[in-house]
Amino acid sequence: MAGIGGQLDRVAAWLDAAALRQRVLAQNIANVNTPGYERRDVSFDALLEAARSGGPSPEARVFVDRDARAGADGNSVEIEREMGELMGNGLLYQTLARVASLRIQQLRTAIGGR
Protein backbone atom coordinates (compact mmCIF):
# COMPACT_ATOMS: atom_id res chain seq x y z
CA MET A 1 0.00 0.00 0.00
CA ALA A 2 2.72 2.48 0.91
CA GLY A 3 4.28 1.85 -2.48
CA ILE A 4 1.16 2.93 -4.35
CA GLY A 5 0.81 6.03 -2.15
CA GLY A 6 4.46 6.94 -2.74
CA GLN A 7 3.97 6.49 -6.47
CA LEU A 8 0.96 8.79 -6.32
CA ASP A 9 3.07 11.43 -4.55
CA ARG A 10 5.64 11.22 -7.34
CA VAL A 11 3.00 11.50 -10.04
CA ALA A 12 1.55 14.52 -8.22
CA ALA A 13 4.98 16.18 -8.23
CA TRP A 14 5.30 15.53 -11.98
CA LEU A 15 1.79 16.92 -12.56
CA ASP A 16 2.74 20.07 -10.65
CA ALA A 17 5.90 20.42 -12.75
CA ALA A 18 3.99 19.92 -16.02
CA ALA A 19 1.40 22.51 -14.95
CA LEU A 20 4.20 24.95 -14.09
CA ARG A 21 5.80 24.33 -17.48
CA GLN A 22 2.48 24.98 -19.21
CA ARG A 23 2.28 28.38 -17.48
CA VAL A 24 5.91 29.20 -18.37
CA LEU A 25 5.42 28.24 -22.03
CA ALA A 26 2.25 30.36 -22.16
CA GLN A 27 4.23 33.27 -20.70
CA ASN A 28 6.85 32.81 -23.42
CA ILE A 29 4.14 32.92 -26.08
CA ALA A 30 2.59 36.03 -24.51
CA ASN A 31 5.99 37.75 -24.69
CA VAL A 32 6.92 36.70 -28.24
CA ASN A 33 6.97 40.36 -29.34
CA THR A 34 8.51 41.83 -26.19
CA PRO A 35 11.96 43.24 -27.00
CA GLY A 36 14.69 41.79 -24.79
CA TYR A 37 12.49 39.02 -23.36
CA GLU A 38 14.47 35.88 -22.60
CA ARG A 39 12.82 32.51 -23.11
CA ARG A 40 12.17 30.52 -19.94
CA ASP A 41 11.61 26.84 -19.34
CA VAL A 42 11.22 24.38 -16.48
CA SER A 43 13.93 22.00 -15.31
CA PHE A 44 12.88 18.42 -14.67
CA ASP A 45 16.43 17.32 -13.77
CA ALA A 46 15.85 17.26 -10.00
CA LEU A 47 12.63 15.28 -10.46
CA LEU A 48 14.39 12.73 -12.65
CA GLU A 49 17.21 12.34 -10.13
CA ALA A 50 14.72 11.87 -7.27
CA ALA A 51 12.86 9.25 -9.30
CA ARG A 52 16.12 7.37 -9.90
CA SER A 53 17.35 7.57 -6.33
CA GLY A 54 14.01 6.95 -4.65
CA GLY A 55 14.31 10.20 -2.70
CA PRO A 56 11.57 12.77 -2.13
CA SER A 57 10.43 14.73 -5.17
CA PRO A 58 11.59 18.35 -5.13
CA GLU A 59 9.80 21.16 -6.91
CA ALA A 60 10.67 21.83 -10.53
CA ARG A 61 12.44 25.12 -11.14
CA VAL A 62 12.06 27.80 -13.78
CA PHE A 63 15.21 28.92 -15.57
CA VAL A 64 16.17 31.32 -18.35
CA ASP A 65 17.08 29.35 -21.47
CA ARG A 66 20.56 30.68 -22.25
CA ASP A 67 20.83 28.34 -25.25
CA ALA A 68 17.92 29.98 -27.10
CA ARG A 69 19.12 32.27 -29.86
CA ALA A 70 17.98 35.87 -29.55
CA GLY A 71 16.74 37.84 -32.54
CA ALA A 72 17.68 41.40 -33.49
CA ASP A 73 15.39 42.78 -30.76
CA GLY A 74 16.98 40.58 -28.09
CA ASN A 75 13.90 38.33 -27.80
CA SER A 76 14.74 34.62 -27.74
CA VAL A 77 11.22 33.20 -28.16
CA GLU A 78 10.45 31.22 -31.32
CA ILE A 79 6.69 30.81 -31.60
CA GLU A 80 6.90 27.52 -33.52
CA ARG A 81 9.09 25.97 -30.84
CA GLU A 82 6.82 27.20 -28.05
CA MET A 83 3.70 25.84 -29.72
CA GLY A 84 5.35 22.45 -30.20
CA GLU A 85 6.59 22.39 -26.61
CA LEU A 86 3.12 23.41 -25.40
CA MET A 87 1.51 20.52 -27.29
CA GLY A 88 4.07 18.01 -26.03
CA ASN A 89 3.72 19.22 -22.47
CA GLY A 90 -0.06 18.97 -22.74
CA LEU A 91 0.27 15.33 -23.78
CA LEU A 92 2.64 14.69 -20.87
CA TYR A 93 0.13 16.24 -18.47
CA GLN A 94 -2.71 14.11 -19.86
CA THR A 95 -0.61 10.97 -19.52
CA LEU A 96 0.36 11.81 -15.94
CA ALA A 97 -3.26 12.55 -15.06
CA ARG A 98 -4.23 9.13 -16.41
CA VAL A 99 -1.47 7.47 -14.36
CA ALA A 100 -2.70 9.31 -11.25
CA SER A 101 -6.24 8.16 -11.95
CA LEU A 102 -5.07 4.54 -12.26
CA ARG A 103 -3.12 4.79 -8.98
CA ILE A 104 -6.20 6.15 -7.20
CA GLN A 105 -8.26 3.34 -8.69
CA GLN A 106 -5.71 0.83 -7.31
CA LEU A 107 -5.99 2.39 -3.86
CA ARG A 108 -9.79 2.25 -3.97
CA THR A 109 -9.66 -1.39 -5.01
CA ALA A 110 -7.21 -2.20 -2.21
CA ILE A 111 -9.35 -0.42 0.37
CA GLY A 112 -12.58 -1.97 -0.92
CA GLY A 113 -11.05 -5.45 -1.14
CA ARG A 114 -12.24 -6.05 -4.69
Secondary structure, 3 states (H helix, E strand, C coil): CHHHHHHHHHHHHHHHHHHHHHHHHHHHHHCCCCCCCCCEEEECHHHHHHHHHCCCCCCCEEEECCCCCCCCCCCCCCHHHHHHHHHHHHHHHHHHHHHHHHHHHHHHHHHHCC
